[in-house]
């Protein structure tokens, strides 16, 4: 538990507690652990001036408790979203098409336009990529087959294209995507 000592934060926490207690009273729910029915009723009945005075006193002890499991989950989500955002930026900066971005990142074309403007300063869409030589296209197809060998039934992932781009970094994602899907129906 983390004890809150700052009077303004204590006031904020106590005011929040009162709002929660008022909602629970309307639903006839019992007060949270650590409070009796009488204490909850007295807290709800405080005037603003009394609440400020209570927040300035060292007692009652006001503390927050963090649930370790949900906190860990939240941290993982923040990490994932950060990585995904950096990955999206990488794709945009290396010439991914709007179609490719909407398919791999499941974002709308409007979001693609906004992200493109944010990361590159322009909202213009890319032109059709020029295809590399036949020999290079065969190398790209072979590397793609190697990357996707055990994933045939799974949908394409951004990570697959990152691996492909690592092998052909002189080409844009748009070109790599066009080569990979050259023979699609």
C-alpha positions in Angstrom: 0.0 0.0 0.0 1.1 3.5 -0.7 0.1 6.1 1.9 -1.1 9.4 0.6 0.3 12.3 2.7 -0.4 15.3 0.5 -3.5 17.1 1.7 -4.7 17.9 -1.8 -4.4 14.3 -2.9 -6.1 13.2 0.3 -9.0 15.5 -0.4 -9.3 14.2 -3.9 -9.2 10.6 -2.7 -11.8 11.3 0.0 -14.1 13.1 -2.4 -13.8 10.2 -4.8 -14.6 7.8 -2.0 -17.7 9.8 -1.1 -18.9 9.7 -4.7 -18.4 5.9 -4.8 -20.2 5.6 -1.4 -23.1 7.6 -2.7 -23.4 5.4 -5.7 -23.2 2.2 -3.6 -25.8 3.6 -1.2 -28.1 4.1 -4.1 -27.5 0.4 -5.1 -27.8 -0.7 -1.4 -24.3 -2.1 -1.6 -22.2 -2.6 1.5 -19.3 -0.1 2.2 -15.9 -1.2 1.0 -13.5 -3.1 3.3 -12.2 -0.9 6.1 -15.4 1.2 6.5 -18.4 0.4 8.7 -21.9 1.4 7.7 -21.8 4.1 10.3 -18.5 5.5 9.1 -19.7 5.5 5.5 -22.8 7.4 6.4 -20.8 9.9 8.4 -18.4 10.4 5.5 -21.3 11.0 3.1 -22.7 13.5 5.5 -19.6 15.7 5.8 -19.8 19.3 4.5 -17.1 20.6 2.1 -15.4 22.5 4.9 -15.3 19.4 7.2 -14.0 17.3 4.3 -11.1 19.7 3.7 -10.3 19.7 7.4 -10.4 15.8 7.4 -8.0 15.7 4.5 -5.5 18.0 6.2 -5.4 15.8 9.3 -2.8 13.0 9.7 -5.7 10.6 10.6 -7.4 8.8 9.0 -4.7 7.1 7.0 -5.5 7.3 3.3 -3.6 4.9 1.1 -4.0 3.3 -2.3 -3.5 -0.4 -3.1 -2.5 -1.6 -6.5 -3.6 -5.0 -7.8 -0.4 -6.6 -9.0 -2.0 -8.9 -11.5 -4.0 -6.2 -13.3 -1.1 -3.8 -13.0 1.2 -6.3 -14.8 -1.5 -6.7 -17.5 -1.7 -3.0 -17.9 2.1 -2.7 -18.2 2.1 -5.5 -20.9 -0.6 -3.6 -22.8 1.3 -0.4 -22.7 4.5 -2.2 -23.9 2.5 -3.9 -26.7 0.9 -0.7 -27.9 4.2 1.1 -27.9 5.8 -1.6 -29.9 2.9 -1.7 -32.3 3.0 2.1 -32.8 6.8 2.0 -33.5 6.2 -0.9 -35.9 3.4 1.0 -37.7 5.7 4.1 -38.0 8.5 1.9 -39.4 6.2 0.5 -42.0 5.0 4.0 -43.0 8.5 5.4 -43.2 9.6 2.5 -45.4 6.9 2.8 -48.0 4.0 0.5 -47.0 0.8 1.1 -48.9 -2.5 2.1 -47.3 -3.9 -1.3 -48.2 -1.1 -3.1 -46.6 -1.3 -1.0 -43.4 -5.1 -1.5 -43.1 -4.7 -5.3 -43.6 -1.7 -5.8 -41.2 -2.6 -3.3 -38.5 -6.4 -3.4 -38.7 -6.7 0.4 -38.9 -9.0 2.5 -41.0 -7.8 4.3 -44.1 -8.5 7.6 -42.3 -6.2 6.5 -39.5 -3.6 5.5 -42.1 -3.8 9.1 -43.6 -3.5 10.6 -40.1 -0.5 8.4 -39.2 1.2 9.0 -42.6 0.8 12.8 -42.0 2.1 12.4 -38.4 5.2 10.3 -39.3 6.2 11.7 -42.7 4.6 15.1 -42.8 2.5 14.2 -45.8 -0.8 12.5 -46.3 -0.2 11.6 -49.9 -0.6 8.0 -50.8 2.2 6.1 -52.6 2.3 5.4 -56.3 2.4 1.8 -57.7 5.8 0.4 -56.8 8.2 -0.5 -59.6 9.0 -4.2 -59.6 12.5 -5.3 -59.2 14.3 -7.6 -61.7 13.0 -11.1 -62.2 16.0 -12.6 -60.3 15.4 -10.3 -57.3 11.6 -11.2 -57.4 12.5 -14.9 -57.3 14.8 -14.3 -54.3 12.0 -12.4 -52.5 9.5 -15.2 -53.2 12.0 -17.8 -51.9 12.7 -15.8 -48.8 8.9 -15.3 -48.2 8.3 -19.0 -48.6 11.0 -19.7 -46.0 9.5 -17.1 -43.6 5.9 -18.5 -44.0 6.8 -22.2 -44.3 5.2 -23.3 -41.0 2.5 -20.6 -41.0 0.6 -21.3 -44.2 -2.7 -21.5 -42.5 -2.1 -18.4 -40.4 -2.8 -14.9 -41.7 0.1 -12.8 -42.8 1.6 -10.7 -40.0 3.6 -7.5 -39.9 6.5 -9.4 -38.3 6.7 -11.6 -41.4 7.1 -8.5 -43.6 9.7 -7.1 -41.2 11.7 -10.3 -41.6 11.4 -10.0 -45.4 12.4 -6.3 -45.3 15.5 -7.1 -43.2 16.7 -9.3 -46.1 15.7 -6.7 -48.8 16.1 -3.4 -46.9 16.8 -1.5 -50.1 13.2 -2.1 -51.2 10.0 -0.5 -49.9 7.3 -2.5 -48.1 5.1 -1.6 -51.1 7.5 -3.3 -53.5 7.9 -6.4 -51.3 4.1 -6.7 -50.8 3.6 -6.4 -54.6 6.1 -9.1 -55.3 4.7 -11.5 -52.6 1.2 -11.0 -54.0 2.3 -10.9 -57.7 0.5 -14.1 -58.6 -2.5 -13.8 -56.4 -5.8 -14.2 -58.1 
